[in-house]
Amino acid sequence: MRKISRRLFLTVLLSACTSLRPTRRAATPSPFATFAPLPTDIDRRSYSLLPTLTDEPAAQDATPLPINVVFSENNASCQTPVTAPTPAPIPPVGGVDETTGRNVMGMVQVLDHHSYRLAVSGLVDQPLSLTYDELRCLPKMTEKVTTTCYNFQATATWSGVLISEVLKKAGVRAGAKKLVQVGADGITSSVPLEMALDGHNFLAYEMRGEPLPVLFGFPLRSIFIGVAGQYSVKWLTSLEVA
């Protein structure tokens, strides 16, 4: 049997990751469903057979959840100092983090949230350099998201700020077509601007009501719902409108 290189294996594995809306309410078809299709050798129906790790008990009633919960006022809790999470032992890529039970993907970065800045540049009226606390003081949203990868699935509640809120603060210029994300690990991911502005997609700084674990993107990561997980960048450092 021909040997498959580790790089090729990881590329296939990463491209199979998908963030999905919670299954306990009817899913709304995503306008970006065909933007990043899963590999054709994966049966989408098999996802229902995968083990699920959840941070909250299943709902006992059939009341649909809202797509997200957004507070119109500024997030008052942003004035509370945050203690950086203690880095957990780093498992092999695709391995399980014992503290959360979630599979770890990517080259883990350790960033200082006190000196952290998110740069917003490109076709904007006002380039930004946002601190961790400035991001936390923007209107906060919370959503429960199920992430599915090639052979594992996990559900968690994430909180952060809508990407549209950040871009509104910068002022997107006419003619802009895409948003380029860059992570501290060197990962770059581009998405259509309309996708970035969609009200489902956000920049998360909390998971399960606590600061993001280092292994999963602290201090900030993007989350895109309904497309391959490779478009969600951990340890996010910049957004460029192009």
Secondary structure, 3 states (H helix, E strand, C coil): CCCCCHHHHHHHHHHCCEEECCCCCCCCCCCCCCCCCCCCCCCHHHHHHCCEEECCCCCCCCCCCCCCEECCCCCHHHHCCCCCCCCCCCCCCCCECCCCCCECCCCCCCCCCCCCEEEEEECECCCEEEEHHHHHCCCCEEEEEEEECCCCEEEEEEEEEEHHHHHHHHCECCCCCEEEEEECCCCEEEEEHHHHCCCCCEEEEEECCEECCHHHCCCCEEECCCCEHHHCCCCEEEEEEC
